[in-house]
Amino acid sequence: MAVDWSGVSERIKGFIGMSDQAQLPAAAAKLGVEERHLRDAIRLQSRFSTLKVIGAMVRVFGLDPSWVLTGRYDPATHRVAMEGDSATIDALLSELAVTGSHSVLTEEASPDLAQP
């Protein structure tokens, strides 16, 4: 599934309730990210910043990373994100962003999380 980068920006803004730049500091603090990373993610200026912000949103709000990246819900990636630690979430996001798939879900990559 392809990443919808312009949709990512809209989902970030919509989910954190940011209607203008004045809300940027509070939103960044809530997510635990630097303001510049949030600003870059919203403007799509840095995929690194965007993935960092998405990771924070997944951890803080319990979102499915596939939904944030593509606009489509995937119960498998959501479960992995909810059961995994920060490193698992970051690896999952990186793989989804690069390949559009999630081999992180295979038993070899994550035996405890691959179980239904």
N, C-alpha and C positions, 0 to 999 in steps of 0.2 A: 504494500500500500504506500503510495507516494505521500511525502510530507507536503502539507498545504501551508507554506511559510506565511503567506499573507493572512490566512485564516488563523494561524498561530498567534500572530500579533493581536488580532481581534478577540480571540478567546482569552488571551492574557488580560487585555484591558477590560473585557466584560466580566471576567470572573473576579478580578480584584476590585471591580467597581471604580475604575479610574476613568473619570470623564475629562480631567484636565491635568496639566503638568504640576499644579499646586499639590496634588495628592500623591505625587511621586515619593517624597520622603517617608510618609506614613506607610505606604504600600510596601516600599523596600524594607522598612523596619519590620513589618509584620511577617514578611517572607524570610527575613534574615539574609538579605542580599544587599550588595552595594547599589546605591542609586544609579550609578553609571551602567551597571549590568542590566537593571530593569529598563532604563531609558534606551539602551542599545537593543534590548529584546523587543521592545514596543516598536522601535523604528526599523527593526530588522537589519541593524548595522553590524551585528556580530552573532554568528551562529553559536560561538562559545558562550556568549552572554545569554543567548536565548535558551540554550540547553541548561545552563546554570539556574536560570529563573524557573524553567519548567520543573527541574528537579526539586526546587524549593516548593513550588506549588503542589507537586505530588506528595511531598512529605508533610506540608502544613495542612493541606485541604483534603488529602486522600484521593486525589484525582487519578484517573487512568491516563498514563502517559500517551497511549495511542490516541485517545480522544483529543488531548491537547495538540498533538502533532498533526493529526489527520482529520479530526472532526468526527471520527467513527469510534464507537466504543468497542473495546476488545476485553472480554472478561479474563482472558488468560494473562494479558499484560497487566491488567488491574490487580489481579491476585498476586502476581510476582512482585509488583511494586508495594503492595500492602504488607506482604510477608517478608520482604527483603529489607536489607539495610541500605544506607546511603550509597555504598559502593555498587550494590546490585542495581539500584535505581539508575545511577549514573551510567553503568554499563548497558543497561537496557535502553536508555535514551540515546546513547551514542550509536548503538546498533540500529535502532529504529530510524534514526536520522540519516545514517549512511546507507543502509541496505533496504530499509522499508520492511524488514522482517525481524523476527525475534528468536534467534537460536539460543538466547539466554534461557529459554524455556526447556531446552533439551535436558534429559537426565544427566548427561555427561557434564554439562555446564553448571547445573544447579540441581542436584539430586533431591534435596528436600523440598524445593519449590516446584518441581516438575510433576509432582503427584497431584492427581485430581482431588 
